[in-house]
Amino acid sequence: MNARRGWFCLNEIDILTDSEPVLINVTGDSLVEMGQISTSLTEALYYMNPEKIVVVNTGVSGERLLANAPTDEPIYRTFGQSLLQKAPVEVRKLQPTLTIAFVGANDLLLPLLSEEAKKQIITLEQFQQGIEHLKRIMAEHDSHLILGTILPFRLGHGSVPHTQMYADAMARRLEINCYLRSLPETLDCSCLVEDTTQELKTLYDFGDHIHLNKRGGQKIAMALRNTIEKKVVLKRLHDKKYN
């Protein structure tokens, strides 16, 4: 994490077309940016609804719900704005029918790594307020919202000491997920990929005990597809057909 990295990203492709597909924005942190979930979801939705749906991936590695990127390490500065700051711009520009957000893990993780972020440890109440703010942003722009629970994480293959602060972050994830499960917007993704000790199952672990491999992404994507087609996309496609 202390090494300098260099990469480039293709930001967007604009296509001139007369068609009006349903647009789905998958946003959040590295779970989204890596594409394991969004690519599998895209493949499934395009197969079932050819030329009627467009999925965009606006995830940013390291993104948090509440705070902008720390500035105490070069790599942290690439994490960008908080989702709450970024979301109003995204939703105005893209006008997505549906926004799927995976966010919250870095609000818990970064204080364990960054000296600056140590001053930004969140409470359950602050997270709740952030989610309510995000819901208002989406409601103002008529974008249906689906939230994912925070997936299990374990840092550094033992290189990060398991301090009380670390234990508190683990406990707060369970607390936040209990809150998220109480919301009608939430799909409980963590229960699909975690074991009885609340860690990622080896079957779905990318290898760093934080991120999903392809199989894990497919597992969550299939659950998302079922939720989307039942609750959101089919209704919007029906409305477009008969309006």
C-alpha positions, 0 to 999 in steps of 0.5 A: 500500500505504500508503493507508488502506482501508475495506471490510466482509466478509460473514463467514458464512451459516449454513443449517439443513438435513438434508442432509450435504454434503461441506465443502471449506475453501479457505484461505490468502492473497489468492490465495484471498480474491480468489475467482478460484480458489475461485469457479471451483472452486465452480462446477465442483464444484456443477455436477458434484455438485449439493447434495452439496458446500459450498465455503467461502472463509476466505482472508485477504489478507496471511496468512502461514503462520508469522507473524502480521500486522506492526503497523508499518502500518495496512494490514498489521494487517488481515492477521490471524493466521498460518495455523498459528494460525488453522487449528486453530480453522477445522478444529474449527468447519467440520470440512471433509472437505478443506482446500485451502491456498494460503500462503507467498508473503507469508512471502517478500513481507512482509519486502520491504515491512515493517520489522517483517517484515524480522526474520521472514525464513524459511528453508526449514527453518522453512517445512518445519516449518510445513507439517509442523505444518499437516499434523498439524493436519489429520490430527488432525481427519481433514481431507484436505489439498491444498497449492498451490505458491507462485505467481510474484510481482513487486513494485511495477512496479519501485518496489521495488528489486531488492536482494539481499534481493529476489533471495533471496526469489525464489530461496527461492520456487523452493527451497520449491516444490521441497520442496512438489513432493516432498509427495503433498499438493501440486498444482503450481499454479505450473507451470500459470501461470508462463512460462519466466522463472518469472513469471506469464504475461500471460494469467493476470496480474491486472495487478499481477504477483502475483495471478491474473485470472479465467482464471488462477483457472479454470486452477488450479480445473480442476486442483484439481477433477480432483484432488479428484474423483479422490482425495477427494470421490468416495471420501467421497461413495461412503462416505456412500452405502453406510455 
